[in-house]
Amino acid sequence: MKSKELKNYNLPDNRTFNETLDAKPMALLLIIMIVGFVLLINGKYIYGACIFFVSSACLMFLPSRRIIEFYDDFMIMYNKARKDECNIIYYDDIKAWEYKISVSADKLILTLKDDSIQTCDAYSKTKFEEYMNKYCKDKKVTEQKRRFKKKGDQ
């Protein structure tokens, strides 16, 4: 198994990712800012100004936190308690993945071939599932696969 935990400074310098998932919702904040601007133009000054300035402040001052970078052969998960560490996970090492929604936090759960489990905080089910389906085809845990596994265990 090639997947492992690394320090960020041990990652290659010349890497370029295909896609990335970030905790900061840039598109949503831009849309809200545009709505605030349109309200300002249409004479709803108080609402427009509040919406515009709050969304632009969020765009400028909220930190951008990269969660996962997707490459051709592997992914890098940055979602660790220690900011200087990451996990490099090769797609060949992933046995199954699942997106779990709960009241407190959504999680992406990866089960590797050595039966170890890697978890990652998640913020957008559609984006996570789109990228995971693209790079880890046919490895998503579905209800049908879960039932089949339980019958096989008995």
Phi, psi and omega in degrees: 000131184264343183292142182196169176269138183225162166276147182301326182287349177272355178287147179298143182284331187268020182279144174229124184277156176276313177221160177217150175245130184238148180283342181272118183281078185302310184299315180296318179295323177294319178297316179296321178297319178295320177299317177298320178295317178297319177297321177299316180294324183276008173093002176269070192297316184292310180297313181299315181295317180298310182296315182297312185287325177293315180292322179290326176295320177297318179297321184278320193253338177290136181288145176268125182236111180288131181261306182221141169245134179254130177241181181294319186249346185207171173233153176242121179259120182262359188280074180239158176296325177264123186290343182268006180243155177208168175242131172259123184235120178278141182299329178294335181275351182274123177272318181203155174223154183210140175257116181252128177257129176223173183293320185278316182197146173276149182223144167259123183245121178251128173255121182269169184296336176271015180067014171281157183238130175247132178240157182212135174297141183230152185230346183215102183301318183296315180293314181299314181292324178300311182289321180293323176293329179289316187262336181233064183300143174060024178245003180287135177280119178248169179299322179295317178294323180295316179295318180298320180294319180295320178294322179290333180285334185283000000 
